[in-house]
Amino acid sequence: MAQSYTNTRLLLVGMILAAILLSVVVAAAITRSVTHPINEALSIAERVATGDLTSDILVTRKDETGLLVYCFRR
């Protein structure tokens, strides 16, 4: 009986650790998917602010960040 309890407890701890690890990976992926396009828009804004209006601006996203970058193309 004690062995069954120990095995169940170890399984539960392992599942909790796996869930925490998965949560960290998903949170990192979501954070990267938000911050990367914003950093690109910031880079474009800095180039425009310094007077460089000749750079090519490629818009591939269809979300709000893509719309923001698209506005720099005008």
C-alpha positions in Angstrom: 0.0 0.0 0.0 2.8 2.4 0.9 4.6 1.7 -2.4 1.4 2.5 -4.3 1.1 5.8 -2.5 4.7 6.7 -3.2 4.3 5.8 -6.9 1.2 7.9 -7.2 2.8 10.8 -5.5 5.8 10.7 -7.7 3.6 10.5 -10.8 1.6 13.5 -9.6 4.8 15.5 -8.9 6.1 14.6 -12.3 2.9 15.6 -14.1 2.9 19.0 -12.2 6.5 19.6 -13.2 5.7 18.8 -16.8 2.7 21.1 -16.7 4.9 23.9 -15.3 7.6 23.3 -18.0 4.9 23.3 -20.7 3.4 26.5 -19.4 6.8 28.2 -19.4 7.5 27.2 -23.0 4.0 28.3 -24.2 4.4 31.7 -22.3 7.8 32.2 -23.9 6.4 31.5 -27.4 3.5 33.9 -26.9 5.8 36.6 -25.6 8.2 36.2 -28.5 5.3 36.3 -31.0 4.2 39.6 -29.6 7.6 41.3 -28.9 9.3 40.4 -32.1 7.0 42.2 -34.5 6.9 45.2 -32.2 10.7 45.4 -32.2 10.6 45.3 -36.0 8.1 48.2 -36.0 10.3 50.1 -33.6 13.3 49.6 -35.8 11.3 50.9 -38.8 10.2 53.9 -36.8 13.8 54.7 -35.8 14.9 54.6 -39.4 12.0 56.9 -40.5 12.8 59.2 -37.6 16.4 59.6 -38.8 15.1 60.5 -42.2 15.7 57.2 -44.0 12.6 56.9 -46.2 14.2 54.6 -48.7 14.2 51.3 -46.8 11.9 48.5 -48.0 9.1 47.6 -45.5 7.8 44.1 -45.9 4.4 43.4 -44.2 3.6 39.8 -43.7 1.3 39.9 -40.7 -2.4 40.5 -40.8 -2.9 41.6 -37.2 -2.6 45.0 -35.5 1.2 44.9 -35.6 1.1 44.3 -39.3 -1.3 47.2 -39.7 1.1 49.4 -37.7 4.0 48.4 -40.0 1.8 48.9 -43.1 1.2 52.5 -42.0 4.9 53.1 -42.2 4.8 52.2 -45.9 2.7 55.2 -46.8 
